[in-house]
Amino acid sequence: MSQLFTTTFSRTSTASEVIDGVGLSGKRAIVTGAGSGIGTETARALASAGAEVVLAVRRPQAAGQIAAGIASSTGNTKVSVRALDLADQDSVRRFAAAWDQPLHILVNNAGIMALPELERTAERWEMQFATNYLGHFALTTGLHDALAAAHGARIVSVSSSGHLFSPVVFDDLHFDFRAYDPFAAYGQSKTADALLAIEATRRWSGEGIYANALNPGAIAHRPATAHRRPEDPERAAEDRPAGRRHLRVAGRFPDAGQGRRPLFRGLQRGTRRHPPPRRLRRRRLVRPRPGQRRAAVGRRT
């Protein structure tokens, strides 16, 4: 059984407090969805500790300004941007194939939430499961050799308390038969994210690779920015007519408090057991009296 760790950090701790005293010079990190929110602040904190950081985003041109801002605020010029669309398996394969050096930290942060209508990828996969889990699964396994070459790599899987909405429904992952529910789809993708961290550690800990899943907590966002991808805050208007409606789950805080949980998990060796789903209260069945039952049957006929 994995040993649980304790921490002196609290909900008011900032990313700068978590990273204080940690030196990451010579380490390389990838943060997916680092174009906004906790992804940006996680990348900023890693860069402030001296790490070489890659922002893996869908629109690298827009993220270029973010990378420049991180480099300016941290004094670390080793901050770059690479294209990665987690809903596109070809894009994930290209990204992994192009990576040719040891990788010390992989933060699987990008995600979409509660798409109001069922959307599918080119493979006919449900969009939330494909983006939040399948894309990160392909990325993580594709970068396995680079992680192993680091001789002490960390994987951070950003899950959510929303995993309680649904387990992974293996009989119908992509809502081919059951009615689509936005939060059930989101929930099963976040359950899968947690399971990815558990299994990666089980299989790869012997190679020095450890993974942790986390619940980032509530992230402030402006209501007007709903239904967009987290790394595309400026493109909601043009995305909506094409049906690409995504919920921005990573907003902007006025301080550097964002990123503290992904950062803390990335700096830990042990794994923490994922909390089990809450048990639903059983409803007490009340049997009808004989007369009531006959009346009911008579109405049905």
N, C-alpha and C positions, 0 to 999 in steps of 0.2 A: 504494500500500500504506500502511496506517495505521502511524504511528510508535509503537513501543512505548515506554512510559515506565517509569522506575525509581523506587523509593521507599526511604526509610530506615526505613520502618515494618516491623515483624516480627510474628510470631505472638503475641508478648506485648504488643504495642501495644494501648492502650485507645482507646475512642471519644473520650474527652476529649483524648487526645494528638493524635489525628488532626484534631480540630476546633480545636485550640489556635491562636489567632491569626487564625482565619477569621471574618469578619463577615458575617452573613446578614441583617442588619436590612433590612427592606423586601422581602425575598424570601418567596415562598410555596412550601410543600412539601406533598405528599400522600404518605403512607406507608400502603400497604395492609397489612392484617393486623397493625396496630400495637397490638393488644390484649394482646400478650405477647411475650416473647423478644426476638429481635434487632429486631423491628419496633418494640417499645416503646423499646428503647435507641437505635435510630436516630432515632426521633422526639424523644427526650430530648436527644440531642446536637445535633440541628438547632435545637431550641428554645433550647438554651443559647447558641447562636451568634446568637440574635435573630430566627430565621425564624418566620414565621407557619405553624404546622403543623396539618394536618388528619389525624386518625386515621380511616382508611376501614376500617370493620369491619362484620361481619355483625350484631352485637348492640350497638348504640350505648349502650344502657343500662348494660351491664356495663363498657364501655370508658370510661364517664364518670369512674369513679374513677381509672382510669389517667391520663386527661387531667388531672384535678385534681392528681394526684401529680406529673406532669411540670411543670405550672405552678408548683406549690409549690417543687419542688426547683431549678428554673431561674430563677424570678422572672419568667418570661415568661407573661403572661396570654393571649397569642394562640395558644392550643392548644384545638382544638375537635374534635368527633367528628361524622362523617357516616355514614349507613348505606350499605353496599355489600356485596352478595352476588355474588361473581364467578362463581358457578355459575348465576346468574340473569341472562340477557341483558337483560331488562327493567330490572332493578335497575341494571345497568351503564349503560344508556342514560339512565336518570333521573339518575344521578349526574353523568354528563358534561354532560347538558343543563342541569343546575342550576348548573354552574360558569361564572361570567361574568366572570372576571378573569384576568390573566396568571398563568401557572404556571411557576415557575422550576425546581422539582425534583419529579420523580415517581419514587418508589421502589416498584417492583412486587415486593413482598416476600411477600405472603400465599401460602400453598400448603398442600396436603394430600399425604400420602405413603403409598404402598403399601397402598391399601385392600384388605383380604383377599379381598373378593368384588366382582364387577363391579357397579358402581352407575352409574346413568345420570341425566342431567338431563331436564327436560321435553322437550327436543329430541331425546332418545335419544342424546346424546353421552356418551362415557365420562367419568366424573366428574373424574378427575385431569387429563385433557387439557383438559376444559372449564373447570376452576377455575384450574389453574396457568398455562395458556397462552391459551385462547380468551377468557376473561374479561379478562385483562390486555391482550390484543391489542385487544379492543373498547374497553377503557378508554383505552389509549394513543392509538389512532386517533381516538377521540371527543374527546380533549383536545388534539388536534394544534393547533388554532387558538390555544388558550390557551398552549401551549408556544411557538409561534411568536411570539406577542405579547410574550413575556418577553425576546426578543432575546438569547438566551444560555441556553437551558434545558438541563437534564441529565435523562436517564432512566437509572435503575438497574434492571437485570433480574436478580433473584436466581435464578441457575441452581443447579447442583450437579454434583459429580463423578459423581453418579448418571446424568448424561447418557450415560455410557459403557455403561449397560445397554441402550440402544436408540437407533437413529436415529429420525427421524420416518417412520413407515410410512404413506406417503400412500395406499397401496392399501387399507388397513384401519385408519384412525385410531381407530375406536371399538370394535374387537374384535367386529365383526359376523360375521366368518368364522373368525378364528384363536382359539385357546384364550386365555382371559384370564390374564395373568400380572401380579401387582401391581407388580413392579419394572420390567418392560418398559413398562408403562403410565406409571409415574413417570418412567422414563428418557426416553421420547420427549417427555413434556411439558417436561422440563428442557432437552432438546436444542432444542426449539422456542423456549423462553425465550431461549436464547443467540442463536438465529437472528433473533429479534425485535430484539434490540439491534443486531445487525450490519446488518440491513436498514433499521432506523429511521435509523441514522447515514448509510447510503448515500443514502437518499432525502431526508433532512431536514437534513443538515449545512449545506447552502446557506442554510438559514433560521436557523442558529445553534443547532440542536438536535443534541446528541450523546448517544449511549447507550453504556452499558457493561454487560456481563454479568459475574457473579462467582460463585465457589464459596465459600460462607460457611464451609466447614469443618465439622467435627463439632460439633454443638450438644448440650450436656448436657440430658437430660430424664429425668424420673422414669419408670421402667417402668410404674408404675400409671396413667400418663396416656396410654397408647397409644390409638390409634384415635379421634382427635377432631380437630376443626379447630384450627389453632394459636391462633386468637383466642378459643377457648371452653374454657379449661382447667377450668372448673367444671361443664361440662355433659355430661361423658362418660356419667354414669349414665343420664340421661334420654334421651340420644341413642342409646344402644345398642339398646334395644328397638325403636326405629323403623328400625333398619338403618343409621343415619347413623354409621358407625364410621370414625373418621379418626385418623390418627397425628399426634400433636403433634410437630412437627419443630423447634420453637423453644422451648427451655426457659429456665430462669432461672439466670444466673450470679450469684455474690455481688458481682461488681464491674461496672464499666461497660465491660468489654472487648467485650461484644456490640455489634454495630452498626458496628464499625470498618471492615469491608470495604464494606458498602453505603455508608457515609459517604465513604470514600476514593474509591470509584468515582464518587459523585455530585459530587465536587469536581474531577474530572479532565475535561480537554477531549478528549483523544485516546481512541481505542478500542484495545482489545487483542484480537488475533486469538484466537478460541476454539480450544482445543487439539483436534486431530483425535482420533477414537476410536482406542484402542489396537488394533494389528493382532493378530489371533488367530494363534497358532502353527499352522502347517499340519501335519496329521497324515500320517505316511508310510503309504501304502497297501501292504499286503503281499498279493501274489497267492497264492491257494492252489495247492498242487501238483495236478496232474491228478487223482490219485486222491481227494484230499480234495474236489475240486469235484464229481466224480461222486457221491460219497457224500452230499454236501449236497443235490444235486439229487434224489437218490433219496428222501431224507427228506422233502423238500417235497411230493413227489408221493404 
